[in-house]
Amino acid sequence: MTIPICPGPIRATKRPSYRPPAGATDTHAHIFGPVGRFPFSAERTYTPEECTAEDYATLLSTIGFQRAALVQGGAHGTDNSAIIDAIARSGGNYRGVAVIAPGLGTDRLEALHASGIRGVRLSTMSGSGIPFSQLERLATEVDELGWHVVLHFKEASELLDVVPVLERMRNPFVLDHMARITAEEGVSSAPFRAILRLLETDRCYVKLASMYRLSSEPYPHRDLLPMIHAVVAARPDRVIWGSNWPHPIHYHGVMPNDGDLVDLIPLWAPEPIAQQKMLVDNPAELYGFGKP
């Protein structure tokens, strides 16, 4: 099978007009390569451009953010070395979300924790990901470390199947990309009603990242505003923001400029208090950052 090659990001990042508060955290970015040090997985389902820790540091500075949570990308499978290396060189400004199989054992999990990993990701988007059938076991294994669980859905309807597990497990959990609910599905859909129900657990976080994939309209994607505003109004203390740099598996549509994505933040959360929570306070609690 031929492995498709992903388009790369826009390298000439626009400097946004919006200035985020001190300690602002991008909670969703990937590091790919360099492949000479960190080879791609043979089981990957896509091949991205090399997008290194140095490339990302430049991006982060341009958009005015200081902190980041690096999410293991599917192209590297369960070898988390690239993000761990980036975390080690970040001066304490990065944390990580790993992709691991269940059964690693206490010693290996504690080593990952010491390296800055604070969560695990399960996915139905990538053939090399950890499926939701492992959710409860993996959540139990990392609970003692205080880690959260990130769920990456291919279809929003998949959320409905895991609601019972999410309600009974103890870990905080993050719904990646707002559970991939499209603008056409909207606030009246069963998956969106499930999000509002899960927010009542106090352990649910909604990540606003890669939202451009969910819209039927061009930038600034105003058809997403009813859902975004509803989530922010319901639990401003449980919403986080991510760039999704370098936007892997984006085969169709316009490649976003990350500066433009940052400029959507005041449209999504107009109140400065909500922006502070979304960009600084909520990530600090979830990823274990101190005060900026």
Summary of the structure (lengths in Angstrom):
residues: 292
radius of gyration: 17.4
end to end distance: 47.2
largest distance: 49.5
contacts: 986
relative contact order: 0.17
helix: 39%
strand: 15%
